[in-house]
Amino acid sequence: MRKRKIKKHPFSAPLIIAGSFFSLIVLGTILLKLPFATTTPISWVDSLFVATSATTVTGLSVFDPGTTLTLFGELVLLVLIQCGGIGLMTFAVAILILLGKKIGLQNRIYLQESFSQGSIGGVVKLTKLILIFVLTVESIATILLTLHWLPTYELADAFYYSLFHVVSAFNNAGFSLFPDNLMSFTYDPIVNFTLSSLFIIGGIGFVVIVDIYQKKSFRTWQLHTKMMVVGTIFLNIFATIILFILEFYNNSTIGKMNLAEKILTSYFNAVTPRTAGFNMIDYGQMEDSSVLFTMLLMFIGGGSASTASGIKLTTFIVNIFATIAYFRSIEEPYLFGRTIRKEVISRSLAISTVSLSIIFVFAFALTITENIPFLPLIFEVFSAFGTVGLTMGITNQLSDIGEILISIIMFLGRIGPLTLFFILTRPKKVNYRYPYDQVFTG
């Protein structure tokens, strides 16, 4: 009997990615709306907003999770964060791997797309390594924070608080069970460095971690890994210095702190916009220049195939070096002795353009629907798109329409502009071109 050849749609993976996030949001919305999930009733819109924020690992919330949610509601939030951070389908496939089940071609293609791999070869092994890495890092950090918080809390509470904040930090979610987020731990170096290390590791990208693990020498790393590691170190140091200078005399933020505390707090506030969302100061009290700089950090985001969002650091770097190459009359930019492909440059430009367009459209819409000052509002939009979770204190002032619009931005920011593009269009290669003509720019 002749077997029928099944034609696979080339863009099924992006559809699965978007569909899995959407399904998780719907499930989370229903679970959070259950009477025993909250201490006081919440609306469907509020439930949708928080479920979307958790699934997209953003951290924005219209209520205080620590007082509004019951233990059941907090556990729902925790699961949404964990599944949303590494991807629902990735999480499901990882469970199948643990159970020893065979991974089919469709699931391998999905993993290839999720982890930005060039082929499906080795994606199952890569998923195993990532799962082991995630569980190991989260376990070590949970034990460390539990021991640190034991003098303050009972063992069960110390463990639970540690587990929740570790999962939230590693997945770059920014949700906290404390009413003031992490402002009570501004002067606590253990909490500061533990959580910041988690969201830096989670946001640098799983493929980078695996590449570093497999290749011990910097010289043998992939160009992507080199760009992410060097770019992350440089940007974090640069951002720390900038925020330290801008906020040095601001008594509402770090002005009254001693030098060591100023450096520590500046460091945390430099790395959290990429895209963790925890805060140790009131962003509503920051200088306008610091707020604007923070929006740039939120727009850049973390690494590809990570728990972070934004346009991604490598996209930002490619745009910079492509611009430098143009002004130096170099046809193709190069970095670390490697040439960056033209299609990578085109993709980076497309990502940046689509991302800015999304931000502009939704910011414009929110200025119509909301009676909120412009700077806090545009800050909220950048935070939502970068799935950061930082706010200048206006989230609970949003109207129902505003909450829905911000929810859509968080969803689009998490799945990424290219995934949205592949879902809405059917790009195809053509074997012809039209004649060239002159276009004046600049």
N, C-alpha and C positions, 0 to 999 in steps of 0.2 A: 504494500500500500504506500502510495507516494505521500510524503510528509509535506504539509503546507508550510511555507516559509512565512514567519511572522515578521512583519515590518514594524520596527520600533520607531516611534516618533522621536526625532532628534532632540526635542526640548522637553521630554517627559521629566527629566531630573529637576529642572527649575519648577515645574508644576508640582512635583512631589514636595519639594522644599517649601514652597508657599502654602500648599495644601496642608502639610503637617503642622505648620505654625498656626494656620487658621483654625484647624480642628482642635488644637490644644487650647487656643484662646476660647473657643466656644465651650469646651468642656470645663475650663477653669472658671468661666463666667457663671455657668450653671452651679458648679460646686460652691463658689463663694457666695452665691445668692441663697443657698440653703439656710434655714433659720438657725441651725446649730453651728454655722460657720462664723457668725459674727455676734458680738455682744449686744449690738443695737442694729435694727434693720437698715439695710443700705438699698439704694435704687439699682435697677438693672444697668443703668448707664455707669454708675460708680463701680459696679461689679465688673462690667466689661472693661472699663478703664484700667483697673488694677490687674485684672487677668491678662490684659494685653501688655501692660507694663512689666509684669513678671515673666511672661512667655518671651517677650523680646529683650529680656534682661536689661530693662531701663532703670527702674527704681522710682519713677514718679508715682505719687499716690495722692488721692484726694482725701485720705484719712490716715490716721496714725495706726499702722498695722499692729503695733504692740498692745494697743488698748482696744481697738475695734474688732480685731479678729480673735476668735477662740483658738485653742490649741489645734483643733481640726483645721480651721481656716489658715493658721500659720503653716501647718504641714502641707496643705494644698499649695500655698504660696511657694514653699520650699521645693516641692516637686516640679512646679511650673518653671522655677528658676533653673533647676538642674537640667530638666529636659530641654528647656529653651536655650540654655547655654551651649550644649554640645549638639543640639538638634534632636527632635523627637525620633525621627527615623534612624539617626545614628545610634541613639540610645536603644531603640528597639533591636537594631541589628546587633549591637554589642551584647544584648541579652541572649540573642540567638546563638552568638558565638560562644558565650559562656555555657550554654546548654548543649553545645556540640552539634548544633543543627547546620545543615548545608546552606550556604549563602548563594542565592541565585544570581543570575546575570543582572537583572533589574536592580537588585540591591547593591551590587558591585558598582554599577553605573552611578547610582545615587551617591555612594561613598566617594567615588572618583570626583563627582561634582562638588560635594561638600568640602572635601579636603584639597581642592584645586590641583588634582593630580593629572599628569599628562596621559596616563593610561590606567586601565583597571587592574593591571598586574600589581600584586602586592598590597592592594587596598585593604584586604581582610587582615593581613598581618599588621598593617599600619593602624587599623582600628583597635586591634588587641593592645598594641603598645600604648595608644592614646588612652584607652580605658584604664589600663594598669597605672599609667602616669597620673591620671585624674584622681583615682581612688587613693593612690599613695600620697600625693601632695595634700589632698583634703584631709586625710587621716592624720598625717603628721601635724598639720596646722591646727586641727581640732584638739589634739592632745596638748599641744603647746599652749593654746589659749585657755583650755580648761584648767591646766595647772596654774596659769597666771591669774585666772579669775576665782580660783578656789577660796582665797581669803575673804573675798567679797560676797560670793554666792555659795549656796549649798551645792554639793557635787552634781546633782541632777540638773539644777539650773545652770551651773557653770558649763556643763557639757552641752546642754541644749542651746544656750546662747552662743557658745563657741561654734557648734556645728552649723547653726543658721547663718552666722556672719561669715564663716569660712566659705560655705557654698555660695552665698551671695557675693562675696569678694572674688572668688576664683572665676565665677561666671560673669563678672563685671556687672552685677545687677544693682548694687547700691541700696538694697532694702535693708533696713535695720529695725530691730525690735525696741530700740530705745527712742523715747519721744523726741530727743534732740539729735537723732542720728548718732554721730560719733563725737559730737562737740564736748561731751563729758570726758573724752579720752584724748583731748588735744595735747596734753603734756605726758602722755603714756607712750614711750618709745616702743614697747613690746607690741601693743595693739597697732601702732602706727606702721612699723616695719613689717609685721606679720601680714596684715591685711593688704598693704600696698604691694608687697612682694607677690601676693596671690593674684591681684588683678593685673600686675605687670606680666607675670608668667602666663596667666590665662589669656591675656590680650595680645601676646606676642605671636601667637599662632602655633597650632599643634604640629604643623609640618616643619616649622623652625625647630621646635623642641626635638623632634625625631631626627632631623638632619644633624643637629649638634650631638645627639646621643650616638649616632652611627658614625659620624666623622669627627674625630677629636681635634683635628687641626683647622684653624681659621682658613688656611689656604685652600683646603679641599671643600669648604662649605659651598652650597649653591649661592648664586648671586642674590637670590631673594633673602636667604638667611643672613648674609652679610649686611644687606641693606636694612633689614629689620633690627638686628642687634646693634649695629653702629648708629642707626637712625634713632632708635629708642633711647640709647644712652645719651646721645647728643641732645635730643629734644627734651628729655627729662632734666638734664643739667641746665640747659638754656632756659627752660620754663621756670625752674626753681629760682634762678638768678633774677629773671624778669619780675616774677611775682614778689620776690623778696624786696626788690628795689621799689616797686610800685606801691606796696602795702607797708613799707617800713615805718612810716609815721602815722598810719591810720589806726587810731586808738580803738576803733570799733572792730578791728580784725586782729592784727599782730602787733600794733604799735606799742602796747603796754607790756609785751613779753620781753624776756631777756634774749640775748643773742642766740643762744642754743635753741630756745623754743621757737624763735622766729625762723631759723633755718629749717627746723624739723617740720613746722607747720607749712612753710612755703613749699617744701619738698612734697608733702602729702597733697597739697592743693595744686601742685604742678602735674602730678601723675594721675590724680583721680579723674580729670576730665577725659582720659583716654581709655576706656569709657566707663569707669567704675561707678561714679555717682555718689560715693560717700562724701560727707563734708564734715570738717572740723571747725569751720567758721561760718558765719552767716553771710551768704553770698549777696544778700540784699544790702549789706553794709560795705561791700567792696567798692573801690574806686572804679569809675566808669572805664578807665583804661584797662584795669584788671579784668573787668567783665568782658570787654571786647576781646582781649587776648585769650580768655578762657573759651570764648565762642570759637575761636580759631582752633584751639586744641580739641574741642568737641567735634568740630567738622573733620579734622584729620583722623581722629579715632585710633584704632589699634592695627592689628595685622590680619591678613586674609586667613580664612579657615581657623578663626579663633572665636573666643566668646565676646569679642568687641565688635563694634560697628564703625560708623563714619565712612569716609571715602577710602580709608586705609592709608597707613603711613607710606607704603611703597608707591601708591598712586601719587601721593603728594611729592615724594622724592623724584619720581619719573617726570612729573610736570616741571619741577624746578630744573632738572638737568636737561630736559628737552628745550626749555627756554634758553638756558645758558648756551647750549649747543647751537641754537639758531643765531644768537647774537655773535657767536664766535665763528659763524659760517661753517659749522661742522654738520655734515649730512646726518649722521646718526650719533646720538649721545653714548658715552661709555662710562663705566663705573667699575672700579676694582679690576681693571683689565678685561672687562667683558662689555660687548656692545649690546645695547638695549634694542630689541626688535621694534620695527615701525608699528606692528600691530599692537604691541604693548603700549606704545605712546598713544595711538588712536584710542585704545580702550580706556586709558587713564583720562584722556581728554573727555571722552563720552561720559565716564563715571562722574567727573567733576561737574560737567555741564548739566547733566540730568539731576544731580544732587542739589545744585544751586537752584535749579528750576523748581524742584519740589519744595525747597525751603521758601522760595519767594512766593509761590502760589498759595501755600498754606499760611504763611505769615500775612499775606494780603487778605486772605479770607478771615483770619482771626482778628485783624484790625477792624473788620466790619462787624463781626459777631460779638466781640468782647469789649467791655469798657475798662480796659487795663492799660497803663502806661506802656509806651512802645518798647523801651529797653528791656523790662522784665518779660514782655511778651515774646520778643524776638529771641531772647535768651532761652525761653521755654521751648521754642520751635527748634533751635539748634540742639538743645539737650535731648529733645524727643527724637529727632532724626539720627543723632549720634548714639541713641539709646544709652544716654549717660545717666540721667536721673537727677542732675543738679537743678536747682530752682532758686529763684529770687523771692520765693514765698507766695506765688500767685496760683499754684496748682489748685488749691481748694476754692479759688475764686472763679474758676472757669464755669461757664454755663454748660448745659447739657450738650449743646451743639459744639462748644469749644472742646469738651472732653472727647467727643466723637472724632473731631478733627485731629486732635493730638494723638488719639489712639491710632488713627490711620497713618499718621506720620511715623509713629513708633514701629508699626508693622512694616511700612515701606523701608524704613531705615534698617530694620533687622534682616529682611530678605535681600536687600541690596538693589540698587538701581538697575544693574545688568540682568538680574533675575526677573525683575518686572518687565524689562525691555524684551527679553526672550519669550515671556508669557504673552505679551500683547502683540508681538510681531512675529513674522515668519521670514527672517533674513535668509537670503540665498545668494550664492555666488553667480555672477554673470560673466559671460565670455566676450563681452563687448564694452566699449566705452565711447562716450561722446567726445567730440573734438575740444581741445583746450581753448580757453579765451581768457582775457585779462580781467582780473578782479582787484580793485584797490582796497587795501585794508590799512588800519592804523592812522 
